Amino acid sequence: MDGKGMWATRIKYGLKYWRLAIHLIFKTKHFGVNNLWWAAQPSAIGWHWYQILFGILTIVPIVRNYQSLKVRSCLGWLPEAECLALGFKPKVQP
């Protein structure tokens, strides 16, 4: 797949799963699997607002969370064909 096709696929997935991406990158409490702000059971891995703000200001935690999102997507959260289409699965070295 060429670079343009990969970016088009990533944009398509981003639009479809934007809530989950926000949850995994910014570690929100209520934007994950349930996708509800008013849910009684918040995410156990969710950060408080000040932790999210610190992550945005220092950038490094947000970059690590994005890298974690890429790894998690290929651990069974997405079908392997979709993971490959997004360009997240590393090429296997012989």
C-alpha angles and dihedrals in degrees: 000000000000124000095257093052091049092052091047089052091048091050091049091052091044091056092045098045102027094132093054091045091052090048094051097042098042097026094229119186099228109025101076131085094337093044091203126123091201097051115135092220110059122197113280091219095048120124127226117250092260091053090051090049091049090049091052093047095047094038095200097091090049091051090049091049090052090050089050090051090056092050094045092050089063096045094079103291089107129031111264092245091057092046089053091047090055090051094237099121112086118232113258113244116221 
